[in-house]
Amino acid sequence: MKTLWIFAHPESRSLNGMLRTAGIAALRAGGHQVRESDLYAMGFDPVVGHGDFPGRDPGGRLLVGAAQEEAYTTGRLAADIRAEQEKLAWADTVVFHFPLWWFGPPAILKGWFDRVLVQGFAFGVRDAEGRTRRYGDGGLAGKRAMVVTSVGARASGFGPRGIHGFIEEVLFPLHHGTIWYTGMTALPPFVVHGADRAGEQEAAGHRAALCARLHRLETLEPLPFRHEAGGDYDADLVLRDHLAPGRTGLAVHSA
Ligand SMILES: Cc1cc2nc3c(=O)[nH]c(=O)nc-3n(C[C@H](O)[C@H](O)[C@H](O)COP(=O)(O)O)c2cc1C
């Protein structure tokens, strides 16, 4: 297995830093190849900018969308973006590892999505009939991705009726809107709760649990999201009435 481990935490001596070191060591001990993108250590620039497309429209409009695709297909994206795309293309498994900050990934990882997952590479890829491949298909089809994250709150608060919202729904934008949208299957997330209060004993427990989870990485069943092209949605991309009848909300997009 070839795993790309993307780490978005500024402090290597944090709980997450310790989990990252242990997790990668566990994968390597299991015979897996691992490459890393340690975004803070790399000084990764998370802001889409003019430098992303050198030589194109200097000082003028910020070029996104179709212009990103043109820069991608003509090999003119900035070197740091191309390096990340090369690592992604190499990997069959991707780990997105971050502490939950304001209900999502730290901005440095959000910016990695903005700059690296460009049109023509990760999304906006068309099939032979000219249909855009999305949600269960796309430029990153065939890869599997797992979120490893930690939260300050207790597990109960992120439970199905918890005040913070059900963690599966909190992570829906990432799982469904980024991972599944680009064609990757999303594996069940590994979530450390109460991370700010973890003492040495708890941290050791989290480390052991993560290593056990990674041991099963190859056989984990993905989250059961519906394929856009699987017939569950109508021409307006609305879930057909006979599926999850009478229900609305994020959960209806899981079979
Ligand atoms: C900017 C910031 C935003 C945070 N937002 C959340 C949040 O939305 N929900 C939550 O449960 N914890 C939140 N936390 C707590 C972090 O998730 C927690 O500090 C982290 O998981 C601890 O891991 P670490 O010791 O490796 O940093 C936030 C912390 C920071 C610094």
The ligand as an SDF file (V2000), in Angstrom:
LIG
                    3D

 31 33  0  0  0  0  0  0  0  0999 V2000
   -8.3170   27.5360   16.7490 C   0  0  0  0  0  0  0  0  0  0  0  0
   -8.9170   26.3490   17.4780 C   0  0  0  0  0  0  0  0  0  0  0  0
  -10.2010   25.9680   17.1770 C   0  0  0  0  0  0  0  0  0  0  0  0
  -10.7690   24.8370   17.7940 C   0  0  0  0  0  0  0  0  0  0  0  0
  -12.0190   24.4350   17.4440 N   0  0  0  0  0  0  0  0  0  0  0  0
  -12.5550   23.3330   18.0090 C   0  0  0  0  0  0  0  0  0  0  0  0
  -13.8580   22.8760   17.6320 C   0  0  0  0  0  0  0  0  0  0  0  0
  -14.5210   23.4330   16.7660 O   0  0  0  0  0  0  0  0  0  0  0  0
  -14.3710   21.7780   18.2570 N   0  0  0  0  0  0  0  0  0  0  0  0
  -13.6510   21.1110   19.2300 C   0  0  0  0  0  0  0  0  0  0  0  0
  -14.1570   20.1260   19.7860 O   0  0  0  0  0  0  0  0  0  0  0  0
  -12.3980   21.5030   19.5810 N   0  0  0  0  0  0  0  0  0  0  0  0
  -11.8430   22.5930   19.0030 C   0  0  0  0  0  0  0  0  0  0  0  0
  -10.5780   23.0000   19.3440 N   0  0  0  0  0  0  0  0  0  0  0  0
   -9.7930   22.1490   20.2590 C   0  0  0  0  0  0  0  0  0  0  0  0
   -8.7890   21.3090   19.4410 C   0  0  0  0  0  0  0  0  0  0  0  0
   -9.4450   20.3970   18.6080 O   0  0  0  0  0  0  0  0  0  0  0  0
   -7.8270   20.6130   20.3900 C   0  0  0  0  0  0  0  0  0  0  0  0
   -7.0810   21.6300   21.0440 O   0  0  0  0  0  0  0  0  0  0  0  0
   -6.8810   19.6680   19.6630 C   0  0  0  0  0  0  0  0  0  0  0  0
   -7.5880   18.6210   19.0840 O   0  0  0  0  0  0  0  0  0  0  0  0
   -5.8640   19.1190   20.6470 C   0  0  0  0  0  0  0  0  0  0  0  0
   -4.8760   18.3860   19.9600 O   0  0  0  0  0  0  0  0  0  0  0  0
   -3.3380   18.8450   20.0160 P   0  0  0  0  0  0  0  0  0  0  0  0
   -2.9280   18.7870   21.4660 O   0  0  0  0  0  0  0  0  0  0  0  0
   -2.5960   17.8650   19.1610 O   0  0  0  0  0  0  0  0  0  0  0  0
   -3.2840   20.2460   19.4650 O   0  0  0  0  0  0  0  0  0  0  0  0
  -10.0120   24.1270   18.7530 C   0  0  0  0  0  0  0  0  0  0  0  0
   -8.7090   24.5590   19.0750 C   0  0  0  0  0  0  0  0  0  0  0  0
   -8.1680   25.6490   18.4520 C   0  0  0  0  0  0  0  0  0  0  0  0
   -6.7610   26.0680   18.8070 C   0  0  0  0  0  0  0  0  0  0  0  0
  1  2  1  0
  2  3  1  0
  2 30  2  0
  3  4  2  0
  4  5  1  0
  4 28  1  0
  5  6  2  0
  6  7  1  0
  6 13  1  0
  7  8  2  0
  7  9  1  0
  9 10  1  0
 10 11  2  0
 10 12  1  0
 12 13  2  0
 13 14  1  0
 14 15  1  0
 14 28  1  0
 15 16  1  0
 16 17  1  0
 16 18  1  0
 18 19  1  0
 18 20  1  0
 20 21  1  0
 20 22  1  0
 22 23  1  0
 23 24  1  0
 24 25  2  0
 24 26  1  0
 24 27  1  0
 28 29  2  0
 29 30  1  0
 30 31  1  0
M  END
$$$$
